[in-house]
Structure formats: C-alpha cells, structure tokens
C-alpha cells in the first residue's frame, strides 16, 4: 500500500539499484512490509525549481496512514535521493498523502 513516485530531471544510470534502495528505505522508514511497497521512477522530466533547471526531484508518497515522525521520514527519503542521484535536499520536494482505505484498490477490491 505505500507508493512512492520519484520524478526527476536527471538521467539515472542504474534504475534497478534506485528502485531496490527506495523500496527498502520506504519499508523501513514507514514501518511497512516491503512486500506491499510500490516504487515508480520518472526520469528526464522537464522541471524547474526556483527558476533553475539544476538537478531536482519531487517525490509523491501515498499510503494508508503516514509515519508519525514525518520529519524523520522526509530525512530518510531526502538522504536516499541525495545518495542515489546526487540531488541536494534543498532541491527535493516531498508530497505525503494519507489515503482512506475505501479509496485504495488492490486485488479486485479495496482495503
């Protein structure tokens, strides 16, 4: 049920490594089983932040419930992106959405 979409204006040399690291990071930081985590990556997006096309990323996180310590969660995701893509934390936005169970479909039904 945790879903993370990573959108960046960068090219990623090793997408499988990023996907795996992101899956493990989200599972640990959100205290959820990795078997429920979904990660998506969009690269080479046309993006500006602060009027600059320097390396940047936006992360869209959705789940049934958000981590209690959102600052620590934000830190974990920013650290992941900085380590994997070399993008500074001040060039990363993170959107966190707490979805209602009836609005989250899975396996022909909802949660």
NORRA-V319841 format. One line per field, one symbol per residue. ss: DSSP state (H for helix, E for strand, L for the rest). phi: phi as a letter, one per 20 degrees, with the letter a starting at -180 (. if undefined). burial: + if it has 24 or more other C-alpha atoms within 12 Angstrom, else -. A space follows every 50 residues. Layout:
BEGIN
ss = ???
phi = ???
burial = ???
END
This chain:
BEGIN
ss = LLEEEEEELLLLLLHHHHHHHHHHHHHHHHLLLHHHLEEEEELLLLLLEL LELLLLEEEEEEELLLLLLHHHHHHHHHHHHHHHHLLLHHHEEEEEEELL HHHLEELLEEL
phi = .fccdddbeeedfcggffgfffffffgffelcfffeecccccdlffbccm mdeggbbcdddcaendgfeffffgfffffgfffedmefgfdcdcddceee gfdcealmbce
burial = ++++++++++-+-----++-+++++++-+++-----+++++++------- ----++++++++++-++-----++-++++++--++++-+-++++-+---- -----------
END
